[in-house]
């Protein structure tokens, strides 16, 4: 009996368990998935909780609901991987052997990495919305808040769901407008990037959108610390921005277990072949989702598209064939912009987000880099797709590789 071991039962790990269990003969292959937590979170939904659009019941389900029959499930912390011996040590000393290993341990927020961030104002006037606890605490705060300086700060790159901070300030603009106090709320978007996003065309569109909403953008701000007494954030070049309420994207790091295993870079992300998704150190270790150091977004869509490629390459490896499937870095993200509208971006390693239509050329129905109601509906519908199709490893009518069909390469 051969052993397939999956570490991490989030989006990527759960998808791979479902795909591989359907493909690998149960008489020949034992599949085991390991995770320390029993609850699965629909993390894109955290964004909506501060504004009362979702509550915690909309974003949580039992992980066991999504594992296929015939997969061994172990709920345990992972101590380390010993790649030279094909072993994984769990907390408490239990040892798991593998023939092939998939690392899908994701990324975690580490607010303690920023001096002052978790001091006396944490979850009182300083919040994250990348955790359920932070999103719920912020919802309670916003119910009573009567206005002031709202600062949205991205502490460091990379971080998961790169468009979420833009969505947050757009939803905040709509939320306080509907409450009738938008004129009392000053919204500032603070980023280490040179603009609202990473690429010129999308940056211009999103910057124009934020300007229309009277949201100030402060670029090139590298967060050094938070002063709870003065209520300011400080950059490494000694700039200061005052706040009355601070929302933060904390530092993101890979799992500590990756560091203990000697498999990570300085942020505990696994150096991975960006095309084959194979570990740079061991041929029988593959990496998917946020755990990898891929030069693309840490987003659920990336895990989905990469999962198609990883499945092909693992099957090739098992059958002794060359790994010919190549991941192109495809990412596809809806951007909630408030007032029942949204935008959409579609890009990969080589091609920046471009305007056009998606998925059908000239038809859509979704508009790329356009602020429309149909894009908002796409964002809302995705939650159902996530729970019922994506996690279960079912096929979606979207190719894993990005296509140029429908995109406009000549921008006026």
Helices and strands as residue ranges (DSSP letters): E 2-7, H 11-23, E 29-35, E 39-41, G 43-45, H 46-49, G 56-58, E 60-62, G 63-66, E 71-75, E 78-82, G 83-85, E 87-90, E 95-97, E 100-103, E 107-109, G 111-113, E 126-127, H 132-144, E 148-154, H 164-178, G 182-184, E 185-190, H 200-212, E 215-218, E 223-227, E 232-235, E 240-242, E 245-249, E 252-254, H 256-260, E 285-287, G 289-291, H 300-318, E 331-338, E 341-347, E 356-360, E 364-368, H 373-385, I 386-390
